[in-house]
Amino acid sequence: MTVSNGAGDNGLLLKAVFWDMDGTLIDSEPYWHEGELKIAAEHGGYWDEDLAWQGSGTPVPDVARRMVEHGCQLSIEEIGKGMIDYVAQKEFERIPWIAGVEDVLCSLAAAGVPSMLVTTSPRHLAQNLVDQAPAGVFAGFVCGDDDVAKKPSPEPYLEAGRRLGIAPEDMRYCIAIEDSMSGLRSAVASGATTIGQTGFMQLDNSNGPQFASIKGYDGITADVLDAYVRQRVGA
């Protein structure tokens, strides 16, 4: 898919919306935290909700490494696999969509604006989300199994743009929605007009580098997201 510069046939400057997964599309943090607490309790480690939230939005190996530091008697690889397997089972049973986000995805699709998932989660979790989303709302995804640098590097977002034919200098015409500080830094560094989702993250991300913040998806449409782009570029 190639996205042209300037306003398209739909009259929008907005060229694409890039979505983080956990905490922006789905409220899956409880699944991750349940899995971490279960693994730690069964293998001699100490873990609690505060420690779990501190790891939100960071790559699984980083969380697993911290769990080893807190006494979990498994390898980093074993912990990571256990975490992913736990969340995968839960998400294959039910994707915990955040209220209103499916309507936003459908609004974008109706306006001809592609959505791309940009996540550090492994491929099978990303594919499962896309498969359970409303038909046709996602143009694709960049995931943790792809051979690109991980957040907070801008590379995952730049790669998502490349897959849509969007040049780096045109990333400002794209919205990125993120919730973790690592993800916000990644999206901002890519040049995307970055929106912080503050409604589902226990840690305060309101003072991050994002252009603007929203709390939930009430009233959010393709036109509203386009207005953020217009405000940023001075259109």
N, C-alpha and C positions, 0 to 999 in steps of 0.2 A: 504493500500500500504506500502510495506517495501522497504527501500533504503539501499543497502549494502555499506560497507566502501570501500575506494579505488576506482580506476578507473573502470567504468562499461564497458559494451559491446560497448558503444559509444566512449570509449577512454577518456571521460571527467572525471575530478575530481569533477566537479560541480554536486551536488546532487539534488538541488532544488532552485527555486527562489521564494522569498516571496515578495509580492507587497503590499505596502500601496495603498490606493484607491485615495483619493483626492490629486491632485498635482503630482501624479506619473503615474497613469493609466489614469485618467480623469481630465480635467480642470474644475472641478465643483465648485471651490471657488466662481466664479461669482454668481452661483445659491444660495449658502449659504449666501453670502453677500446681495444679492437682498432680500432674505427672512428676514434677520435680520433688514435691513433698513426699510422694509415695516412694520414689526411688531412694531418696535420702533416708527415710524412716526404715526401709527394708535393708539398707546396706551401711548402717552405722554412722551416717552423717547427720549434721545439724543443718536445718533449712527452715526458713519461715517466710511469711508473706512479704515482709519488708525486703528480704534478700531476693525473693522471686521478682518483685517489682523492679528492683535495681537492675535486673538482667533483661527487662522487657525491651524489645527492639534491637537486641544485640544478637550476633550469630550464636547458634546452639553450642559450638565448641567453647566459646567464651564462658557461657553459663556453666557448662559441664566442668570446665577448669576451676571455676569458683566453688563448685560443689565438692570437688576433690580437695580443695584447700580447706573446706569446712568438714572434712572427715569422711566423705563418702568413699567406701572401699571398692570402687569400680574404676576402670580406666575412663579417660575422657571419651573415648570412642564408644564404650559400653553405655555410659550415661547418655550421650547424645542419641544413640540408637533407641534407648529406652524412652527418652522424651518424645522423639519423633513418632515412634510406634504408638505411644499412648494417645497423642493428639490426633494422629491419623485415624485411629479407631473411632474416636469421638466425632471427628469431622465427617467421616464417611457415613456415620449414623445420622448426623444433622449438622449442617452449616449454620453457625449462630450469627446470622446476618444482623447487623446493627439496624435499628429501626429507621426506616426511611431511605436507606442507601439504595435499595433496589429501584425505588422510584427515580432517584437521581440517575442511576445507570440507564434506565429506560428513557429518561428525558434526553440524555446525551445521545443515545442511539437514534432517537426520533429526529434529533437535530443534525444527524450525520457526523457527530464528533466521536472519534474512536476512543475507547478506554483501554488502557494497558495496565496489567497487574505487574508491580515491581516489588518483589519480596525476597527476603533471604531464606524463606522456607524452601524445602526440597521440592523437586519437580512434581512428585505424586500429590503433594498437598495443594500446590498451585493448580494443577490440572483438575483436581477434584472440585476446587472452588469454581473454576471456570465452567465445569460441567454442570454444577448445580445452580449457576447464575441464570437469570432470564435469558432466553435464547438470543444469541447474536450480539450481546452487549459488549463482549470483550473481543478486541482485535488480536490479542495474544498476551504473552507474559514473559518476563525475565525473572529467573528464580535463582536460588542459592546453588543449584547444580550447574548453572551456566559458567563458562570460563571467562568471567569478568570479575574485577575487583569488587569487594563487598562494601556496603555502606559502613562508614561515612564517605567513602569515595564517591565521586559523582558518576562513576562509570555505569552503574546499573541504569540510571536514568538516561544517560547519554546513549546507551545501547538500546533502550526502549525507543528513544527518538529515532535512532538510525533505522530500526525495524519498521518505522512508519514513514521513513523518508524525510524526517525533519532534521535540518542542519543544526549544528550547535548554536549558531547565532540566532536561530528562530525558536529556541527553547523557551524564551520569554512569552511566547504565544501559547504555551502549554501550562496547564495547572498540574501541580503535584500535591497530593493530599497525604500528609504524614502525621504520626503522633509521637514518635520517639525523637529524642534529641539527635541521636545518630542518623536517623532517617531524614530529619529536617535539614541537617548539615549536608547530607548527600544531595538532596533535591535542590537546595539553594546553590550549592557549588556547581550543579549542572546548568544553571541559568534559568530553570523553570520558575514560574510564578508559584511560590510555595505557600500552601494553606495548612496551618496547624490545626489538627482535630483535637480539641481539648476535652471532649465530653467523656472519654472512656479510658483515660490514663490517670492512674493514681498520682504519679509524679507530675509536678507542675512543669509544663512545657510552654507556658504562655510567654516566657521571656526569651524564647529561642530566636533564631535568625529569620523566621518566616515573614512573608510579606503581610499576612493577615491570619486571623484565627477564627474558627467557627466552633460551636458547641452543639454537636448533633447535626441533623440534616433537615430540620424543619425549614421549609421555604427555599431550599437549595435546588436550583434548576440549571439547565445549560445556560440560560440567559444571565443568571446571577454569577456563575463562574466566568462567563465572558466579560461581565462588568469588572471583575477583579483584574483580568488581563488588560482591559482598556484603561483602567485606573493606573496600572503599573507603567504601561508604555506611553501614557499621556494622550491616548486617542480620544 
